[in-house]
């Protein structure tokens, strides 16, 4: 089994936004699906891990930097490889290729957790520690997120369309919520040049997210969500405007 895996995609009509750019949540979904398919082929997929441990893979952090936007009807390829294990995290890197051009680079961190919140160290899963790709240099794009001064920015109820088979909000929905909050459709053509999302606690049906927003001096936007007195997620992003 190769430690380098790829999957081909195309930006279709439902993937493109009002400017014809591929939405950040669609790219996020493509990375997660490619990672999951690779893990499945290697024997570390969702069902295999659950059968061994009674737990699931949970994405905890993902950072993606796009050097150019993808557009409607454009073909692209997601490449992924496991970077190794550090503490409770299994790390995985990505590249997005548009033809022969590097369009994006990403890093993700995953844990193995049960529905009660218990964490299994990935290194305890037989064979997973050896499942790595040392010939690929680490991307190491994940950073500590430090919030600027935040201001209340509205509320968002968790609805049917947000929920996945793990009975919590699907990880791609957070980016759509962030882009809705920014109201990108009201400005000039723009896309997310960079984003990092940290999932801090699951969001459950019928909970109401309290949204907060702030801006760093360098222009980075910080968006946070809380519910029931707990932090649920943080997203830091940079918007690139096309002239």
N, C-alpha and C positions, 0 to 999 in steps of 0.2 A: 504494500500500500504506500503510495507516494505521500510524502509530508507536505507537498505543494499541490493545491487543488484549485481548479478554476471553474467558473460557470458563466455562460453568456446570457446577456439580457438585451432588451431594446426598450427605449422610452416610448411607451404607447400613449394614446390619448388620455387615459385615466391617470397616467403618471406625471403628465406635464401640468404646470401651473398656468396662470393667466398670461404669463410672458413667454410660454413655450419652453421654460426650463424644467428640468426634472426636479421634482420636489425633494427636499432633504429627507423626508420620512420614507420616500420610495427607495432612495439610496441606502438608508439605514436598514430597511427591510431586505434589500438585496444582499447586504453584508451578512445579516443574521441568517438568512436562508442558505447562503453559500457555506457559512461556518457550520450550520446544522447538518447540511448534506455531507460535508466532509467528515464531521464527527460520526455520522451514521455509517458511512462507508468504512471508517476505521474501527468500528465496533464500540464507539463511545457515544452513541446516539441516545436520544431521550428515553426510549423504552429499555435499552440495554442498561443504562445507568440506574433507571428506576428498579429494574428487576434485581440488580445487585445490591442497591443501597436503600431503596424506598424513597429516594430523593430525586431532584430534578436539576438540570442546568438552569441557572439564573444569570442573566446578563446584568452586571452591576455598573459598568462604565463603558462608554464608547466615545472615541474621539475621531473625527474625520476632517481632514483638510483637503479642500478642492482647489486645485490650481486653475481650473477652467470649468465652466458650467456645462452640463450635458443638456442637449436640446431634444425636442420632440422628434421621434423617429430615428434617433441616433442609437447605433449599436455600441455596447460596451461590455467589457469583461471584468469580472471580479476575481482576483486572485487572493488566496488566503493560505496561511500556514500557522501551525501552533508554535508559539515562541518559547514556551516553557512555563514552569510553575514557580510562584513566589508566595510563600505563606498560604493563605486560604484561596488564592487566586490562580486560575489558569489563564494565561495571556494568549492572545491571537492577533496577528497582524493582517493587514489587507493592502492591496493596491487595486485601483480602478483604472483600467486601460481603455482609452478611446482610440481604437486602431493601434498605432505604434506610439501614441502619446500617453504619458502618465497624467491622468486627469485627477487622481485623488490618492491619498494615503490615509490609513486608519489603524487604530489600535483598540483592542477591547479587553475587558477583564471579566471573568466568569467565576461563579462559585457553584458548588453543589449543595443545595439546601432542600429541606423538607417543608411541608406546608405549615409546620409549627415553628419555623424559624431556625431550626438546628442546622449547623454547617458541618459538612464533611470535607476534610482537607483533600484536595484533588490528588495529592501524592499518595494517598491511601488507596486509590483506585488502581487495581493491577494493570500495569502497562502504560498508564497515562504519563508517568514521569518521562518515559523514553519516547513518547510521541511528541517530537519537536523537530525543528528544521534549522539546525545550527548554521547551515550555509547561507541563510538569509539574515542580513543584519537587522537587529531590532529597530522598530520604528520609534518606540518609546515616546508616543505623543500624548500620553495621559499626564495631566498636571493637577496639582492641588488647586481646587477652585476656592478663591477668596472673594466673598461677596462685597460689593460696594454698599453704600447706603441704599436700602431698598424701600420702595413705596408700594402701597397696595395697588393692585392692577385688576381687580375683579374676581369673580368666582366662576367655577366650572364644575357642574355635576357630572359624576361618572355614569355613563349611560350604556345601554345595550351594545351599541356599535363600538364601544371602547374595550369590551371584555373579550379575553381569549380563553382557550381551553383550560388554562391554569386558574381560571376564575378571578383574575385581576386584570387591570388595564394593560393592554398590549403595549410592548415597549416602543413601537413606532408612533403611537398616538401622542406621546408627549411632545414630539417635534411639531406635529400639526397644531397642537394647542399653543406652543410658543409662537409659531408663525401667524396664527390667528390673532394672538395678542399684539404682535407687531403690526398687523394690518398691512402687510407688504403689498397687497393688491391696490392700495391707495396711493402708492408712490411710483417712481420710475422703475424700469425693469431691474430687478435685483435677485440675488440668490445668496444662500448661506455659504460663504467661503470657508468658514470654519465653525465647527460646533463640538462641544464636549458635553455629554449628558452623564450625570451621576444619579443612579437610582438608589434612593436611601431607604425607602420602605414601599411596599406594594400599595396600590390604590384599588379599592374594592367598590363593587357596585353600590350606587346610591350615595356614596360619600361625596362631599362637596369640597373641591379644592379651593383654597384661598391662594390667589396668585399675587406674586410680588415681582417688581421689576426695578432694575437700577443699571447704571452705566459707569464703566471705568473711564478714567481720563483718556486712555488710548482708544476709546470708542467701542470696546467690547461690551456687549449687553449681557447682563446676568438676569436670569428668570428663575424663580423658585416657587415651589408649590408646597402647601401645608394642608393637612386635614386632621381633624380630631386632636389638635395640639401637637402633631408630629410632623417633622420634615419628611416629605415624600420624594422630591427630586430637585435637582439643580441643573440648569442648562446655561452654558456660557457660549456665546456665538458672536460671529462677526458677519455683518451684511456687506456684500459687495454690490455696488451699483454700477450698471453698465451704461455707458454714454451712448 
